[in-house]
Amino acid sequence: MSTAAARPERPSLGEGSRHISPRRRLADKAWWGVCAVALLLVIVPVFWVLEGVVQHAVGGWSWSIFTTTSTGVGGGLANAIVGTFVLLVGVAILAGLAGIGCGIYLAEIARQSWYTTLLRSASEVLAGIPSIVLGYVGYVALVVGLHWKFSLLAGLIVLSVLVVPYVAKSTELALNQVPLGYREGGEALGMPRTLVLRRVVLRSAVPGIATGLIIALAISVGETAPLLYTAGWSNSYPSSHLIHAPIGYLTYASYTFFEDPSASVRALSYDASLLLVVLVLGLILVARLVVRLTQKYAPDRGEGGGRRERRAAKAHAAK
């Protein structure tokens, strides 16, 4: 008897689906219907808001907003755009160093104890604190307590504290997903633990770490309340002073200019909102690009490559 003849035939998907009871079919269709309705309840308001923002912004769009600063009665958004990017760079440095360092400590260095449990719990509690509360604390402690006044550094510290839990959690999860065999293989080759962490483990966790950091930046760029309490507002470009110097940013223009009686100032509010939407979408696309470029270091790269390769392998196995 040949091997092909001895191998039992697998039932096709069509044959298996015939044995599904009508009750299960109805429950499956009802569940998918509920999911579709829930998805529409999320997507429709989002597209409705985006449609209104784009319509109002494009109707009075002027490219001069990129070259002129705000004057209080019109002008442009150049100072707010530059200030937003300065805040993004500062948050990436502060929150990146603190969050990635905390994630590495929890995943690779710290042992399971009451201290690590307390640290993780504190991080989760910090992630749940409303941003306006953090802004008020920053106002009392930094702006008033340390006499920094409205300044770039006060805003950076509050925004970094706001997003550090997200960066730390994503870093810890990315490191925990690296197979133990990677670490054992490096130690078997005589590599020091720090070198294994730097050359093997962190490279494999780069997609998850980078995605968490970029998503945290997308969260910070849309915050208004913490910056109202700490960064203030300025109609001029950011200066080199970290304290005693307020700074402009797009969320202030989007939130405050909307209630201004002047039509030209309200138009800047819609322009700022559109720029924020484009900036957030750009950050999400950058996150996906980083994941694609660093996918060769991912732990599941050797198990079929990307999503298409895994689907093809599963389809081939089903045959």
Residue pairs with C-beta under 8 A, 6 or more apart in sequence:
10 318
50 277
53 270
53 273
53 274
53 277
54 274
56 267
56 270
57 267
57 270
57 271
57 273
57 274
58 274
60 267
60 270
60 271
61 271
62 76
62 271
64 76
65 76
65 77
65 78
65 268
65 271
66 76
66 77
66 78
66 81
67 76
67 78
68 75
68 76
68 78
69 75
69 76
69 77
69 78
69 79
69 235
69 236
69 237
69 248
70 76
70 77
70 79
70 80
70 235
70 248
70 253
70 268
71 235
72 235
72 265
73 262
73 264
73 265
74 262
74 264
74 265
74 268
75 235
75 268
76 268
77 250
77 253
77 268
77 271
77 272
77 275
78 237
79 234
79 235
79 236
79 237
79 238
79 248
80 248
80 249
80 250
80 252
80 253
80 272
81 250
81 275
82 237
82 238
82 248
83 234
83 237
83 238
83 247
83 248
83 249
83 250
84 221
84 249
84 250
84 251
84 279
86 152
86 238
86 247
87 152
87 155
87 156
87 159
87 220
87 221
87 227
87 231
87 247
87 249
88 217
88 220
88 221
90 152
90 156
90 159
90 160
91 156
91 159
91 160
91 163
91 216
91 217
91 220
92 213
92 217
94 156
94 157
94 160
95 159
95 160
95 163
95 164
95 167
95 213
95 216
95 220
96 167
96 213
98 160
98 164
98 167
98 168
99 163
99 164
99 165
99 166
99 167
99 168
99 171
99 212
99 213
99 216
100 167
100 168
100 171
100 209
100 213
102 119
102 123
102 164
102 167
102 168
102 171
103 167
103 168
103 169
103 170
103 171
103 172
103 174
103 175
103 209
104 171
104 175
104 197
104 202
106 116
106 119
106 120
106 168
106 172
107 171
107 172
107 175
107 176
108 175
108 197
108 201
110 116
110 119
123 164
123 165
123 168
123 169
124 165
126 161
126 164
126 165
127 165
127 166
127 169
131 162
131 223
131 225
131 226
132 225
132 226
132 229
134 158
134 161
134 162
134 226
135 158
135 225
135 226
135 227
135 228
135 229
135 230
136 229
137 158
138 154
138 155
138 157
138 158
138 161
138 226
138 229
138 230
139 229
139 230
142 148
142 151
142 153
142 154
142 157
142 158
142 230
143 149
143 150
143 151
143 154
143 229
143 230
148 154
148 243
148 244
149 232
149 243
149 244
149 246
150 230
150 231
150 232
150 233
150 245
150 246
151 230
151 231
151 232
151 241
151 242
151 243
151 244
151 245
151 246
151 247
152 231
152 238
152 241
152 242
152 243
152 245
152 247
153 242
153 243
154 230
154 231
154 243
155 226
155 227
155 230
155 231
155 247
157 230
158 226
158 227
158 229
158 230
159 220
159 223
159 226
159 227
162 219
162 220
162 223
162 226
163 216
163 217
163 219
163 220
166 212
166 215
166 216
166 219
167 212
167 213
167 216
169 212
170 208
170 209
170 211
170 212
170 213
170 215
170 216
171 205
171 208
171 209
171 212
173 208
174 205
174 206
174 207
174 208
174 209
174 212
175 201
175 202
175 205
177 205
177 208
177 299
178 201
178 204
178 205
178 299
179 299
182 196
182 200
182 201
182 204
182 299
183 196
183 200
183 201
185 200
186 195
186 196
186 199
186 200
187 193
187 196
191 199
191 200
202 209
203 294
203 297
204 297
204 298
204 299
206 290
206 294
206 297
207 290
207 291
207 294
207 295
207 297
207 298
210 287
210 290
210 291
210 294
211 287
211 290
211 291
214 283
214 284
214 286
214 287
214 290
215 283
215 284
215 287
217 283
218 280
218 283
218 284
221 250
221 251
221 276
221 279
221 280
221 283
222 251
222 276
222 280
223 251
224 251
224 252
224 254
224 255
227 249
227 251
227 252
228 252
228 255
231 246
231 247
231 249
232 246
232 247
233 246
233 247
233 248
233 249
233 252
233 256
234 245
234 246
234 247
234 248
235 248
236 248
238 245
238 247
238 248
239 245
250 272
250 275
250 276
250 279
251 272
251 276
253 268
253 269
253 271
253 272
254 269
254 272
254 273
254 276
255 269
256 269
257 265
257 266
257 268
257 269
257 272
258 266
258 269
260 266
260 269
295 301
295 306
303 310
304 310
304 313
